[in-house]
């Protein structure tokens, strides 16, 4: 019999670098749910069911009833931010949630004050931090983050900690020599190597303490050899990257359907406008490139034009993101998709998605925090590919193509949960039902 995951006893601390619109919407939402003021829609861990056994057995428990996850009232929140606003002030400025809802959880939110952040303007040119750590070396900064984690754990009597990066998108960089091994990375911390980003410093600090880390932005962070080595050494789960929210969520739903019907695609033009801090950051070309690479990779990996050249070999894919302050967090995306079918006849699909970025991201933060904590208690460490469901650019083992099809990602996630709990995996083959019927006749 397989060993089951350890129980989720005690308090779980969720630490978040970047207490902006996404993080404050997440925290305020959890506090509202705890008070019975709202429902956690969009969260698989709280709202979704999972099928166990054969369809005829009618076993469909809630995921949170099937696997041992931390309860919402067991959670404590903390984090770091470039600005000193407490979570209530930051959430009010983000203007995602209604003032009445924020007022109802004001005491809980006001109590969460950001720790000073690790900040390097060369990675986020359009921001200027005022609540920022000062240190001689990047190694000193990492140690300061580790001290913050330990102090938070003691002050809040936490039994376990997880970290989810909700900070801004950093500029585009590619893995270099300093990222190639833990030894070189640690030397780079001491020598202030310019290729070591703030997000890498947070990830290093977390992994050094054996704390699970999930990356919600498209930056190069825990997907470098040095931190993969550290995750293995400390037996710590990692996951990333870039929360799958608006336009890319639509692509991972629609593109698999078109591919399933062998419908060709000639072009897919995507445009976005948004006005929150994320939009301001992405208004700089270095930061936009990081996001662009993440968003562009989705279609190619789903459609695989190298093995489907007749259908997708000439696909033209373009992504645009424009900063538009009046929209705030209410991101709007337009997609024009030129497709073709039988005999090459052309058709079009047009999508106008008026979404709320932080509303879509908040339940992802909750699920990732609870699931990556489950992974730690289950003895799983390194890359958690089963959490690809939540990411635009899923982290995989070196040389392994990521799976972007959201339906296959969901099957992988559910089968991982079944595996952890000693239940049979479900293949959806279904032939046994009909074999039994034939035998009965």
C-alpha positions in Angstrom: 0.0 0.0 0.0 1.4 3.4 -1.0 2.2 5.8 1.8 -0.4 8.5 1.9 0.5 12.2 2.2 1.0 13.6 5.7 -2.0 15.3 7.2 -2.3 19.1 6.9 -2.2 19.7 10.7 -1.3 23.1 12.1 -0.9 26.5 10.4 0.2 27.1 6.9 1.9 30.4 6.1 1.6 31.7 2.6 4.3 34.2 1.8 4.0 36.4 -1.3 6.7 38.5 -2.9 4.6 41.3 -4.5 1.5 42.4 -2.5 -0.2 44.1 -5.5 -3.5 43.6 -7.2 -3.3 39.8 -7.6 -2.1 39.1 -4.1 -4.4 41.5 -2.3 -7.4 40.2 -4.3 -6.4 36.7 -3.2 -5.9 37.5 0.4 -9.1 39.6 0.7 -11.0 36.9 -1.1 -9.9 34.2 1.3 -10.8 36.3 4.3 -14.2 37.0 2.8 -14.8 33.3 2.2 -13.8 32.5 5.8 -16.4 35.0 7.0 -19.1 33.5 4.7 -19.4 36.6 2.6 -18.5 35.1 -0.7 -17.7 31.8 -2.5 -14.3 30.7 -3.8 -15.4 30.4 -7.4 -12.6 29.5 -9.8 -10.7 27.4 -7.2 -10.4 23.7 -8.0 -9.3 22.9 -4.4 -12.5 24.5 -3.0 -15.2 24.0 -5.6 -14.3 21.1 -7.9 -15.1 17.4 -7.7 -13.0 14.5 -8.8 -14.2 11.2 -10.1 -13.0 8.1 -8.4 -13.3 4.6 -9.8 -15.8 3.6 -12.5 -18.6 5.9 -13.6 -21.1 3.4 -12.3 -19.7 3.8 -8.8 -20.9 7.4 -8.6 -18.0 8.6 -6.4 -17.4 12.3 -7.0 -16.0 13.9 -3.8 -14.8 17.4 -3.6 -11.1 17.6 -4.1 -10.7 19.2 -0.7 -12.5 16.2 0.8 -10.4 13.7 -1.1 -6.8 14.9 -0.4 -5.5 16.4 2.8 -5.3 20.1 2.1 -4.9 22.9 4.6 -8.2 24.5 5.5 -8.7 28.2 4.8 -8.9 29.0 8.5 -5.5 27.4 9.0 -3.8 29.9 6.7 -1.7 33.0 7.7 -0.6 35.6 5.1 2.5 37.6 4.7 4.7 39.1 2.1 7.0 41.7 0.7 6.3 44.8 -1.5 8.1 47.8 -3.0 5.6 50.0 -1.3 4.7 50.2 2.4 0.9 50.1 2.1 -0.8 47.4 4.2 -2.9 44.9 2.3 -6.1 46.9 2.9 -4.5 50.1 1.5 -3.0 48.2 -1.5 -6.3 46.5 -2.3 -8.2 49.8 -2.1 -5.7 51.4 -4.6 -5.9 48.3 -6.9 -9.7 48.9 -7.2 -10.4 45.3 -8.1 -12.9 44.5 -5.3 -15.9 46.5 -4.1 -15.2 48.9 -1.2 -18.0 47.3 0.8 -16.3 43.9 0.6 -12.9 45.3 1.6 -14.5 47.1 4.5 -15.9 43.8 5.7 -12.4 42.3 6.0 -10.6 45.6 6.8 -9.2 44.5 10.2 -7.7 41.3 8.8 -6.2 43.1 5.8 -4.8 46.1 7.8 -2.9 43.7 10.0 -0.8 42.4 7.0 2.0 44.9 6.5 4.6 44.2 3.8 8.2 43.5 4.6 10.8 45.4 2.8 11.3 44.0 -0.7 14.3 42.9 -2.7 14.3 45.3 -5.6 16.6 46.0 -8.6 15.4 48.7 -11.0 17.4 47.2 -13.8 14.9 44.3 -13.9 11.7 46.4 -13.6 12.5 49.8 -15.2 9.1 51.4 -14.9 8.8 51.0 -11.1 10.5 52.9 -8.3 10.5 51.1 -4.9 10.3 52.9 -1.6 10.0 50.0 0.8 13.3 48.3 -0.3 16.0 46.3 1.4 19.6 47.7 1.4 22.5 45.3 1.6 26.1 45.0 0.4 25.6 41.8 -1.6 22.8 39.8 -3.1 23.8 37.0 -0.8 23.1 39.4 2.1 19.7 40.1 0.6 19.0 36.4 0.4 19.9 36.0 4.0 17.6 38.9 4.9 14.7 37.2 3.1 15.5 33.9 5.0 15.4 35.9 8.3 12.1 37.4 7.3 10.7 33.9 6.6 11.9 32.5 10.0 10.6 35.5 11.9 7.2 35.3 10.2 7.0 31.6 10.9 7.8 32.2 14.6 5.5 35.2 15.0 2.6 33.4 13.4 3.2 30.0 14.9 3.3 28.4 11.4 4.0 24.7 11.0 4.7 25.0 7.3 5.4 27.8 4.8 5.0 28.1 1.0 6.0 30.9 -1.2 4.1 32.1 -4.4 5.7 34.9 -6.5 3.1 37.5 -7.4 5.6 40.2 -8.2 5.9 42.1 -11.5 7.3 40.6 -14.7 11.1 41.1 -14.8 13.0 41.9 -17.9 13.8 39.1 -20.4 17.1 37.3 -19.7 18.3 33.8 -20.8 20.1 31.4 -18.6 23.8 32.0 -18.4 26.9 30.6 -16.7 26.0 31.9 -13.3 22.7 30.0 -13.4 24.3 26.7 -14.5 25.2 25.3 -11.1 24.4 26.0 -7.4 28.1 26.6 -6.7 28.3 29.3 -9.5 25.0 30.8 -8.4 26.1 31.2 -4.8 29.4 32.8 -5.9 27.3 35.1 -8.1 25.2 36.1 -5.1 28.4 37.1 -3.2 29.8 39.0 -6.2 26.5 40.7 -7.1 26.2 39.1 -10.5 23.9 41.4 -12.6 22.2 38.3 -14.1 20.7 37.3 -10.7 17.3 38.8 -10.4 15.2 39.6 -7.3 12.8 36.7 -8.1 15.8 34.3 -8.1 16.9 35.7 -4.7 13.5 35.0 -3.2 13.4 31.5 -4.8 16.9 30.7 -3.5 16.0 31.8 0.0 12.8 29.7 0.0 14.5 26.6 -1.4 17.5 26.9 1.0 15.0 26.6 3.8 13.1 23.8 2.2 10.1 26.0 1.4 8.0 25.2 -1.7 8.1 27.9 -4.4 5.8 28.7 -7.3 6.5 31.3 -9.8 3.4 33.3 -11.1 5.3 35.5 -13.5 7.1 34.7 -16.8 10.5 35.6 -15.6 13.5 33.2 -15.5 13.4 32.3 -11.8 13.3 28.7 -10.5 13.7 27.2 -14.0 17.5 27.4 -13.9 19.9 24.5 -13.2 21.2 26.1 -10.0 17.8 26.2 -8.4 16.8 22.8 -9.7 19.9 21.5 -8.0 19.0 23.3 -4.8 15.4 22.0 -4.9 16.8 18.4 -5.2 19.3 19.0 -2.4 16.6 20.3 0.0 13.9 18.0 -1.4 11.6 20.9 -2.1 8.8 21.2 -4.7 8.9 24.0 -7.3 6.5 25.1 -10.0 6.0 27.7 -12.7 5.6 29.8 -14.6 3.2 32.7 -15.3 -0.4 32.4 -14.1 -2.7 31.3 -16.8 -5.5 33.9 -16.7 -7.1 35.8 -19.5 -6.2 35.5 -23.2 -3.9 32.5 -22.8 -6.6 30.7 -20.8 -8.8 31.1 -23.9 -6.1 29.8 -26.2 -5.5 26.7 -24.2 -9.2 26.0 -24.3 -9.9 26.8 -27.9 -6.7 25.6 -29.7 -7.0 22.0 -28.5 -10.5 21.9 -29.8 -9.5 23.1 -33.2 -6.6 20.7 -33.3 -8.8 17.8 -32.2 -11.0 18.4 -35.3 -8.0 18.8 -37.6 -9.0 22.3 -38.5 -6.2 24.4 -39.9 -5.1 27.8 -38.6 -3.5 30.5 -40.8 -3.2 33.3 -38.3 -3.9 34.2 -34.7 -3.7 37.9 -33.8 -4.0 38.7 -30.1 -4.2 42.2 -28.6 -4.6 43.3 -25.0 -5.2 46.5 -23.0 -4.8 46.8 -19.3 -4.0 49.5 -16.9 -2.8 48.1 -13.6 0.7 48.0 -12.3 1.3 44.9 -14.5 0.3 47.0 -17.5 2.8 49.7 -16.5 5.6 47.3 -16.1 4.9 45.6 -19.4 4.9 49.0 -21.1 8.7 48.7 -21.1 10.0 46.6 -24.1 12.4 44.5 -22.0 9.6 43.4 -19.7 7.1 42.9 -22.5 9.5 40.5 -24.2 9.4 38.2 -21.2 5.6 38.1 -21.3 5.6 37.8 -25.1 7.8 34.7 -25.1 5.5 33.1 -22.5 2.4 33.9 -24.5 3.7 32.9 -27.9 4.9 29.5 -26.9 1.4 28.2 -26.1 0.1 27.7 -29.6 3.2 26.2 -31.0 3.3 23.6 -28.3 -0.4 22.7 -28.6 -0.5 22.6 -32.4 3.0 21.2 -33.1 3.4 22.6 -36.6 6.5 20.4 -37.1 4.4 17.3 -37.2 1.2 19.0 -38.6 2.7 21.2 -41.3 -0.4 21.1 -43.6 -2.5 22.5 -40.8 -0.2 24.8 -38.9 3.1 25.1 -40.8 2.3 28.6 -42.0 0.6 29.9 -38.9 1.3 33.6 -38.2 0.9 34.4 -34.5 1.2 37.9 -33.1 0.7 39.2 -29.5 0.3 42.8 -28.5 -0.1 44.2 -25.0 -0.9 47.9 -24.5 -0.9 50.0 -21.3 -4.3 51.7 -20.9 -4.7 53.3 -17.5 -8.5 53.9 -17.6 -9.1 50.1 -17.7 -7.3 49.4 -14.4 -7.4 45.7 -13.6 -10.1 45.1 -16.1 -8.1 43.6 -18.9 -9.6 43.4 -22.4 -8.3 41.1 -25.0 -9.2 40.6 -28.7 -8.4 37.6 -30.8 -8.8 37.3 -34.5 -8.3 33.7 -35.7 -8.2 32.7 -39.4 -9.0 29.0 -39.7 -9.7 26.7 -42.6 -11.5 23.5 -43.0 -12.7 20.9 -45.6 -11.0 21.6 -49.0 -9.2 24.6 -47.6 -12.3 26.8 -47.2 -11.6 29.7 -44.9 -13.5 30.8 -41.8 -12.9 33.2 -38.9 -13.3 33.2 -35.1 -13.3 36.5 -33.2 -13.1 36.7 -29.4 -13.5 39.7 -27.2 -12.8 38.7 -23.6 -13.5 41.4 -21.0 -11.9 39.8 -18.0 -10.6 40.8 -14.6 -7.1 39.7 -14.4 -6.8 39.5 -10.6 -10.2 37.8 -10.2 -8.9 35.0 -12.5 -5.5 34.9 -10.9 -6.6 34.9 -7.2 -7.9 31.3 -7.1 -4.8 30.1 -8.9 -2.7 31.5 -6.1 -4.8 29.6 -3.6 -4.7 26.3 -5.4 -1.0 26.5 -6.1 -0.3 27.3 -2.4 -2.4 24.4 -1.2 -1.2 21.9 -3.8 2.5 22.7 -3.5 2.1 22.3 0.3 0.5 18.9 -0.4 3.4 18.0 -2.7 5.9 18.7 0.1 3.9 16.6 2.6 3.8 13.8 0.0 7.5 13.7 -0.4 7.5 15.1 -3.9 10.2 17.5 -4.8 11.7 19.3 -7.8 9.5 20.3 -10.8 5.8 19.7 -10.2 4.6 19.3 -13.8 1.2 18.1 -12.6 0.5 21.8 -11.7 0.9 22.9 -15.4 -2.8 23.4 -15.4 -2.2 26.8 -13.7 0.6 28.1 -15.9 1.1 29.8 -19.3 4.6 28.4 -19.6 4.7 25.2 -17.6 8.1 24.1 -16.2 9.2 20.7 -17.3 12.2 18.4 -17.1 15.0 19.5 -19.4 14.3 18.4 -23.0 10.7 17.6 -22.3 8.0 19.5 -24.3 5.5 21.2 -22.1 1.9 20.1 -22.3 -0.3 23.2 -22.9 -3.7 21.5 -23.6 -5.7 22.5 -20.6 -7.8 19.3 -20.8 -4.8 17.1 -20.8 -3.3 19.2 -18.0 -6.5 18.6 -15.9 -6.3 14.8 -16.4 -2.6 14.9 -15.3 -3.5 16.9 -12.2 -6.4 14.6 -11.2 -4.5 11.4 -11.9 -1.7 12.7 -9.7 -4.1 13.3 -6.9 -5.6 9.8 -7.4 -2.0 8.3 -7.4 -1.1 10.1 -4.1 -4.2 8.7 -2.4 -3.8 5.1 -3.7 -6.8 5.3 -6.1 -6.9 3.8 -9.6 -5.8 6.1 -12.4 -8.5 6.9 -14.9 -7.7 6.5 -18.6 -11.2 7.2 -20.0 -10.9 4.1 -22.2 -14.2 2.7 -21.1 -14.1 -0.6 -23.1 -14.5 -2.6 -19.9 -18.1 -1.4 -19.5 -19.0 -2.8 -22.9 -17.1 -6.0 -22.4 -19.1 -6.6 -19.2 -22.3 -5.9 -21.1 -21.4 -8.4 -23.9 -20.5 -11.1 -21.3 -23.8 -10.5 -19.5 -25.6 -11.2 -22.8 
